[in-house]
Amino acid sequence: MCRNLQYIFTHLQNHQGKVSFIAAQGPREGTKEDFWGMVWKEDVETIVMLVDKDGTEQHSKDAQYWPNKVNTSQIHGAITVLLTKTTAFRSYILREMNVIKGNEKVLTSVRQYEIPCWKYGGVPAESADLISVIKQIKNHQKGGKHLLVHCSNGVGATGTFISLYDLMDVIKAKKEVSVFDVIERMRKDRVNMVLTKLQYLFIFDALLEAMLSPDSQMSCDQLKKLDLSAMKAKCKKEFQILQETTKHQEDLATLAGNSSENNHKNRFPDLLPVDKFRPVLKAPGNLFGSNDYINATFAKDISQRGFIMTQTPLSSTIEDIWRLVFDYNCTSIVMLNTIDDSDESLTVYWPNGHNVAASYGLMTVICKKIDESDVFTRRQFEVKHKRSQKSILVDHFSFHGWLGNKPDVHKLREFVKYTRTKGTGPALVHCINGVGLSAVYVTVITELERIEKEGAVDVFGTLHRLRKQCPHAVQTQDEYLLCYELLRDHLNNPEEYAVVF
């Protein structure tokens, strides 16, 4: 046992002067017994572990202090630790453990949140995910229990997290916020809390986002009971805040889409992909104006399933959409618009008929299978490039459950059921403009994942993240409402979602 644990862990007060936190170093091989002894003695039920993006500790001497596999245990002195459950969420990992001391019959249930977004001395790439995790922790953290937070050195990321956690309670009570005072108070108990200027500035940015964001997360039971009038009111409020808090995203660079050589490839000149998030075409093209540009956007780190959103191809960009599918090994194409014979810009971009092949520039597409239903048509295509030996199979789903210009909610829910596939590559989702129904689809898929793991929904949170990559995602309040309608329809008809591919 280590005789002097004063720097390994320290008690810290919250803004009300109550001891609420324990700040700690990441356990080393020689201090794991001390760490679990402290957890037991302090009756800790929640541990927050801040690690690098790849899930490793920030220091080579940091040690893993929990069992590797579920239903296995480790012994640390008099303490036995049993791992009972591990759940991987999009932005964190939750481990649930039982902690027992010696032959005592009483056990402590401990939840460990591993948050992999902290480089040594750095900060997360963006604050929305961290704020969401903090809200999750607050929902489970019992009053009077100490929250144990650790990173490698126990001061940098740890101090940043504790400051944000505490100050979020201050702004919720609509009190005056002083980041400086909170950190100064912490530093009286533990030196160097919040280690860098970057971490200090991050707290301000994260607090601003927390202040501007509504308390949008709700349980599944709450959504099921929400009547249409209340749901519309909620959507109106959230959509207005979304518009206001993300309007600066429209200033992100869109140089490729704005260039004179690419203007003709955009259906709508004001709906352009952000340069940082656009997929770059790699396979050579052979049609007029071919280069690396297509009006499309990655939806990265939004869902466990990767997505690319794009506009319905123009007659001049059909080769490009198949290059996109080929380059990024897309395993499915989700089509959320109709083909209008009176509109020359809305044309069939695939071979029509079983075993029919068609060439689009250097791309060759062969139809291998066609299945029809009253909700959608499923086609399977083999996609080849004339200068490559590679070929890929892709499932194409075209939705046709429309009520005029609007999708039938029940049929669209059924469509989501069948197209929510798991594959080795991303799903390519397109609608007329690439940002309306495409973004609705990505949002609903993401929220279905949240429902399964957290029993909650947060449409605003998902769209807030998505708009950082695609500033115009979900353009209208009606599209925002459609997200909620689809999710509520799913919750009220759970048996119809029993099969998930």
N, C-alpha and C positions, 0 to 999 in steps of 0.2 A: 504493500500500500504506500502511496505517496504521502509523505508527512505534511507537505505544504501545498494545499490545493487552492490558495487564495487567488492565484492568477489563472489557474486552469478553469475555474468558474467563479462568477461573481453575481451576487444578487443586485438587481437594479429596480428602481422605482418607476412607476408610470407618472403621467402628468399630474395625477392627484396626490402624489407622494406615497402611494401604496406599493410595496414590493410585489411586483407582478412578473418579473422576468429573471431568468438566469442566463447569463452570457458565458459561453464556454469555448475553449479551444476544441478542435477536432481531436478525439481520443487517439493516442499513440498505442503501440503494442503494450507498453508498460503502464498505461493509465486506464485501460478498458475496465479493469476491476473497480478503480476509483470512480469512473464515470457511472457505471451501473449502481454502485453504492450510493452515489449522490442522487440518482434518479429515484431510488427506493426511499432514501431518507427524506427527500423533499416532496415525495408523493407526486412526482411529475407524471402527467398523463399525455402530454403533447411535446414532441421533439421536432424542431425544424432544423434540417441539415442543408446548408447552402454549399453547393458544389459547382464545379466547372461544367460547361455545356455537355461534355461527353460523359458526365455522370461520375467522374473521378474526383477525389478530394483535391484541394488546391495545393497540397504539399505532399512530397513523396513519403514523408514519415507518417502521414495520417493512416489510420487502420480501420478496416471494416469491423464494426462492433456488434453486428447482428447476424443471425444464421442465414445461410445462402438459400435454403429451400424451405418452402412452406411445410409446416408440421415437423420441423427439425429444431433442435435446441442447442444452445451454447451455455457453458458454465463459466462464470466469472467470479471466482472466490465463492462467497456464499449465495450468489445470485444466479438463478437459472432464467434464461431468456428463450421463450418459445415463439417462433414466427408462425402466426396463424393465417395470415392473408396478405397478399401483395396485389395491388391494383395499379396499373400504369395508366395515368391520364395523359392528356396531350402535353401539359406543361409541368407535371410533377408526378412523382410516384408516392403512393400511400402504402405504408407497411403497418400492419396491426400485430402487436406482440403482447404476450402475457409474461409478466415478470413476477417471479416467486423467490422469496428468501428462505434458504434452509428448508426446514420441515414445516414452516408456517402454512396454515391452510388458506390464508388470505393471499390473493394475487392482485396485482395491479395491471390494468389494461392500458397499454401505451400505444399511441398513434405517432408514427414518424413520417413527416413530410419531407421527401427529398426533392429539392428545387434546383434543377441543373441549369442555371443561367448566370452563374457568377464566376467570371475570371478573376484571378488574384488581383486585388486592388481596383477591379472594374465594377461594372453594373450590368443589369440585364439590357438586352437590345431595345426593349420597350417595356413600359410599365403596366400595361393593361392586364397581362397574364398574372403578374405578381399581385396586383390588387385583387384579382379574382381569387387567387389562392388564399390570400389573407382573409378575405370574406368567408371562405370555406372554413378556415381554421377558427375564426371567431364564432361561427355557428356551432362548432363542436367543443370549443374550449369552455370549461366550467368555471364559474366565478370562484375566486379564492385559490385556484390552482396556478402554480407557476408555469409559465411558458419557457421551455428550454430552447435556446437558439445557439447554434454553433456553426462556425466555418473553420478554416484551417488555423487562423491566428486568433480567432475569437473577438476581433475588434472591427475589421473592415466591413465585410458583408453583414456580419452579425449586428454591428451598430446601425448600419443602414436599414436593415430589416426591422429592428426593434423600434427605431425612430419612426418609420413609416407606419408600423402597426399601431403605435401609441397615438400618433398624430391623426390617424384616421378616425379615432374615437373623438378627438377634439373637434374636428370639422363636422362630424356627424351631430355633435351637440351645438353646432353653430357658434362656437367660441372662437376668440382670437387665437391665431396660430403663431407660435414662435419656434421655428426650427432650431434657431441658435440656442434658446433656453433649454430645450429638451436635450440637445447634444451636450451642452455645457454641464447639465445636471448628471448625465451619464458619465461624463469624463471625470467627475469628482469621485466616482466609485470605481471606474475602470479606465485607465489612460488610453488615449488614441482611438476611442470609439468613433466610428466613421473616419476612415483612414485617409481618404483622398478628397481633393476638391471635386473630382468627377462624381464621387458618391454623395457628397454634400449637395451638389446641384441636382442630382437625380432625385433626391427627396422632394425638392420643390416641384420638379416636373411631374412626379408621380402623385403628389398631393393635389396639384392642379387638375390632373386627370380624374382623380377620385372625387374632387369637388364638383366637377362638371358632369360626371357620369351619374345617371339615375340609379337608384337601388332596383335594378331591373330583373335580378334573378328571382324566380319564383318556383315553388315546388310543383310537382306534377299534379298533386291533388288540387292546388290552388288554380292551376290552369284549367283543369277539368270542370271546376265549378264556376268558372268565369263566364258570365253571359255575354252575348254579342255586344250589347251596349257598353259594358264595362271594358271589354276587350278593345273595342274601337277607341275608347277614351285613353286607355293605356298606350295603344299604338300611336295615337296622335301626339301624345306627350313625348314618348320616346323618340319618335321620328323627328320631331322638331328639334330635340336636343342633339340627335345624331347629325342632322343637317348643320346645326350651329357649331358643333365641336369638331367636325371633320371638313369644314369648308376650306381650311388652309391646305388640305391635302391636294386640292385641285391645282395648286401651284407647283406640284412636283414635275420634274423634267419629263417632257414627252417629245424629245428632239427627233427621234426616229419617225414617229408617226406624223410629225409636222413637216418633215422634209418634202421637198417638191417631188422627189422620185417615188414617194409612198402615198401621196395625197389620194390618188385614185383607188387605193386599196382600202380606204376607210368608208364604211357606210355613212357614218355620222362624223363630221369633222371636229366636233367638240367632245367626242368619246374616244380618246386615244389611250393606249397602254402606257403606263409609267415605264421609262427606260429601264429602271432598276429591276422591274418585275416582269418584263416581257420575255417570252421564250425566243431565243435566237435560232433561226432555221439553219441547219447545217448541210443537209443533203442538197446537191446542186439542183437548180430549177432550169427549165428550158423555155419558159414562156416570156413574153415581153415584160420587162421590168423586174424580172426575178432577182431577188437579193435575199438577205437574211431576215427581212421584216414580214411579220403578219400581225394583224390587229388582234392580239391575244394577251392574256395575263395569267401568270401563275397565281394560284391561291395556296401559298406556302404556309405551313404550320397552323392552318386553320382547322383541318380535320385530320384524323389518322389516315384517311385516304387522300392521296394527292389529286389535285384538280388543276386543269387548265380551262379558263373561260375564254370564249371567243365569239365573235359575231358570226352569223350565218354567212357562208362564203358568197362573194360576188362571182359572177361568171368568169371574171378575170383572176380570181384567187382560188379556184378549185384545186389547182395543182398545189398551192401553198398549204391548204388545210391537210392534204394527204402527206405532204412533206412533214408537217407538224406531227401528225399521227406516227409517221415512220421514225422521225428523229427521236421522239420522246417515248417510244414504245407504249403508246396508249392502248389499253386493253378494252376500252369501251368508249363509244361516242353517244352522248345523250342529246337528242335534238328536241328543242322546246319551241318550235314554231311550225307553221304549216307551209306548204308550197303553194303559192298563188300563181296560177297560170296567166293571170292578167298582169303580173309584175315580172318583167324580164330579169330583174335582179335577184329574184327568188327562184332559183332553178334547182333541179335534181342534180346532185353532185356525185352520184354513185351509179354503178351499172344496174339497170333494171331487169331483173330476171335471174333465175337460178342458173349457175354456171356461166353467166354472161361476164365478159371482161371488158374493161374500158381503160383507155389511156388518157392521162391528163399530163401533158408535157412528158417528163421523165418518169412519172408515177404510173404504175399499172395496178388496177383494183379489180379483183375477181369476186363475184358474189357466190358464196358457197352454200348458203342456207337462207331460207325466208320462213318466218313464223308470224302468223297474224292473230290478233285478238281484238276485242272491241275497244281496248284502251291504247294499244301500241302495236307497232310492227317491229319485229326483231329480225335483223339481217346479220349474217356473219360474212365478213370480207377478209380476203387475203390481200395484203398490201405489199407491193414490191417496188424497188427502184431499179431502173434499167442499168445503172452502173454499180450495182451491189448484188452480192449473193444472198443477202439477208432478206427474209420475208417475215411478216408478222400477221397474226390473226386478231381481228378486232370485232367486237360485237357492236352493232349500230342499233340504237333504240329510238324510234321516232314516235313521239306522243301524238295521239289524235283524239283525245277526250276533251274537245273544246265546246264551250257554250258561247257561240259568237266569237268575240275576240278574247274571251277569258277562259282559263282552264276550269273544268269541273273539279272541285276540291276533292271529292271522293275518288275520282278517276286518277287525278294527279297523285294522290296518296298511294293508290295501287301501283302507279307507274314507279314511284320512288321505291316501293317494296321490291319490284323486280329488277331495278337498275342499280340498286345499292350493292354493287358487286365488289369483291375483293380480288385484286389482280396484282401482277408484278409491276405494272405501270400505272400512270395516272389516268383518270377519266377525263375525257375532253367533253365539256359541256357548252352547248351553244344555243343562243336564241337570236332574235333579229339583231339586237344591239350588243349582245355579249355581256351586259351588265344588269339586266332586269331579271327575267326569270332564271337566267343562269345563276345569278347570285342568290336568288330565292332557293334554288335547288341545293347549292353548296351549303347555305345556312341551315336548311332543314336537315340535311345529312349530318352536319356537325352537331346539331341539337339532339338528334336521335342518339348519337353516341353519348352525349351528356346525360340524357334521360336514362340510358341503360346503366351508366356507371355512378351517377350522382343523384338520380331521381329528381332532377331539376332542369329548368330551361333558362336560357339567358340570350335571347335573340339580339338584344342591343349589344351585349358584350361581343358576340361573334361578329356582328356587322361592323362594329367599331374597329375590330382588328382587320377585317377584310378590306375596309375602306382605306387603310394605310397602304394597301397594295393596289387596290382598284377604287379610286376616289368616288366613282359614280355607282358603286354596287348598291342595288335596290334603289331605284330612282324615285319611286312614288310611295305615298302612304298606303295605297291599295296593295302594292307588292309587299310592303312591310306587314300589313294585316294578313296577307296570304300565308306568310311564314307561321303565324300563330294559328291560323285556321287549320293548316295541315298538321301541325303538332297536336292540337287539341283533337282533331279527327283521329289521329293515331292513338292517342291515349284512350279515347272512347271506344276504339275498336282494336284492342291489343291483339286479339287472336288472329287478326288478318295480317299481323306483322310477325307471326310466329317463325316464318322461314326467312332467314337473312343470309344472303349469298356473300 
